[in-house]
Amino acid sequence: MGSFKAWVQAARLRTLPLSLSGIIVGTALAVHQGYFNTTLFVLALLTTIGFQVTSNFANDYGDGVKGTDNEDRIGPARALQSGILSRKALKHGIVVSIVISMILALVLVYLAFGKENLKYILLFSILGVLSIWAAIRYTMGSNPYGYKGLGDVFVFLFFGLLGVLGSMFLYTKSVEWTTILPAVSIGLLCVGVLNLNNLRDIVSDKKHGKNTLIVKMGFKNGKRYHALLISLAFVGFLTFSFLEIGNMIYWFYLLAFVPIFLHLLKVMRTEEPILLDGELKKLALSTFLLSLLFYIAVKFFL
């Protein structure tokens, strides 16, 4: 079944901070409305980690089987590509990860809503199944949506809208329209990380038939698209701040956009895809920093 180190590599732990950003922002929005529950917060984080690991296992398997992960690929070697895990072992890992993720999700929604809110339990159970489906079908199967340029849409929906608004709803059982703004912003930043990945891999993806949005629009337009994602994310948080947080001294979480805009400047000046590899970590960690600062501002200063 492979060594522990092999499974850690396949899990791609460096991707977890980005996936947790939506949960942290969603929880901060609930705190802003006067709601918080430590047990729900911990379970929401664990469930998200489970979904992300499932997605990483499935991505490793799908791209490995299709040959997209090969010697042309830029970035860390994948588990199946490098041979440290077999197809059979990785399949078993995906199944185990799905089971663990669904158990966590069911416990989470039951504790959040109780027997008296079965409709919410059913709704979030369906959303959990859809999340698993999205994680698997990104690169696996005969017709993966990641190979059709639809990855951006699913990342925006599941990491942004569902991640932020869904986690907030676990506490509040309601959605305020202004909370859509930070949800959209987090979704756009998560799409930005995927877009960077696709910008970096444009040559290899085009060669192996992975028609990402970047392959379809080209490298230069892909950088312009990246600038749009970052700019709109900033506008979303800025607008929410104007509407919901009066005193500008508490807007210090927007300082996280300083490294994000510096990153954007580097991207716009880069002409070789291979040089973008280091930028993924910068944007992912800056997004995580933004979520932490936003939570701190709401929890301790408002």
Buried (B, 14 or more C-beta within 10 A) or exposed (E): EBEEEBBEBBBBEEBBBBBBBBBBBBBBBBBBBEBEBEEBBEBBBBBBBBBBBBBBBBBBBBBBBBBBBBEEBBBEEBBBBBEBBEEEBBBBBBEBBBEBBBEBBBBBBBEBBEEEBEEBBEBBBEBBEBBBEBBBBBBBEEEBBBBEBBBBEBBBBBBBBBBBBBBBBBBBEEBEEBBBBBBBBBBBBBBBBBBBBBBBBBBBBBBBEBBBBBBEBEBEEBBEBBBEBBEBBBBBBBBBBEEBBEEEEBBEBBEBBEBBBEBBEBBEEBEEBEBBBEBBBBBBBBBBBBBBBBBBBBEEEE
